Amino acid sequence: MAREHIYKTAEEWRTEAERRFKSPYMEDWKFKCPSCGRVNRGQEFRDAGASPNAPYQECIGRYDKTKGCDWAAYGLFDICTTEVEGIPVFDFAEEE
């Protein structure tokens, strides 16, 4: 799959997230699941007791079965259009 957004460093990716969401905290960032299209917020993952790194690689449905799906960027099929240092991640959600 061709990538639309390639960040060569994690720092470059974090800088873009901070610019978009006007916060250095991942809890304030939003990511779009490439499978179900749900916009997942970092705070949802924290509230569910998930890893702080989960929001950009997993849909919230892995932790809350009433929301989203259970897709993961590191699964068997790679449908992510963004990568950071060669690792597939979910796209940032559009700014509101």
C-alpha positions in Angstrom: 0.0 0.0 0.0 1.3 3.4 -0.9 1.7 5.8 2.0 0.3 9.3 1.8 2.0 10.6 4.9 5.6 9.6 5.8 7.3 11.0 8.8 11.0 10.2 8.9 11.3 10.8 12.7 9.0 10.4 15.6 9.8 14.0 16.5 8.5 15.3 13.2 5.3 13.3 13.8 4.9 14.7 17.3 5.5 18.2 16.1 2.7 17.8 13.5 0.3 16.4 16.2 1.1 19.3 18.6 0.5 21.8 15.8 -2.8 20.2 14.8 -4.3 19.6 18.2 -2.6 22.5 20.0 -1.4 20.2 22.8 1.7 18.2 23.6 -0.4 15.5 25.3 -1.5 12.4 23.3 -4.7 12.4 25.4 -5.8 15.5 23.4 -4.9 14.0 20.0 -7.3 12.3 17.6 -6.7 9.4 15.2 -8.9 7.9 12.5 -9.2 4.1 12.4 -8.4 3.0 8.8 -10.9 0.1 9.1 -14.1 1.5 10.6 -13.4 5.3 10.2 -14.1 6.1 13.8 -12.3 9.1 15.3 -10.6 7.9 18.4 -9.4 10.3 21.1 -6.4 9.6 23.2 -8.3 10.3 26.4 -10.6 7.3 25.6 -7.6 5.0 25.7 -6.4 6.4 29.0 -9.9 6.0 30.5 -9.9 2.4 29.3 -6.6 1.7 31.0 -4.8 1.1 27.6 -1.2 1.7 26.8 -0.4 5.4 26.1 0.8 4.3 22.6 -2.5 2.6 21.7 -4.4 5.5 20.2 -2.2 5.7 17.1 -2.1 2.0 16.4 -5.3 0.5 17.7 -9.1 1.2 17.4 -10.8 1.8 20.8 -13.0 -1.3 20.1 -10.0 -3.4 21.4 -10.8 -2.0 24.9 -14.4 -1.0 24.7 -16.5 -3.5 22.7 -19.4 -1.0 22.4 -17.2 1.4 20.3 -15.4 1.0 17.0 -13.7 -2.1 15.8 -10.7 -4.1 17.0 -8.3 -3.1 14.2 -4.6 -2.7 14.8 -2.0 -1.1 12.6 0.4 -3.9 13.3 -2.0 -6.7 12.3 -1.8 -9.1 9.4 -3.1 -6.6 6.8 -1.6 -3.1 6.5 -4.2 -0.6 5.3 -2.6 2.5 7.0 -1.7 5.4 4.8 0.7 7.0 7.4 4.0 5.8 8.7 6.4 7.0 11.3 10.0 5.8 11.0 8.8 3.0 8.8 6.0 1.8 11.2 2.4 2.0 10.1 0.2 4.2 12.3 -3.4 5.6 12.0 -3.9 9.0 10.3 -4.5 12.0 12.4 -8.2 12.9 12.5 -9.1 16.1 10.7 -9.0 19.2 12.7 -12.3 20.5 14.0 
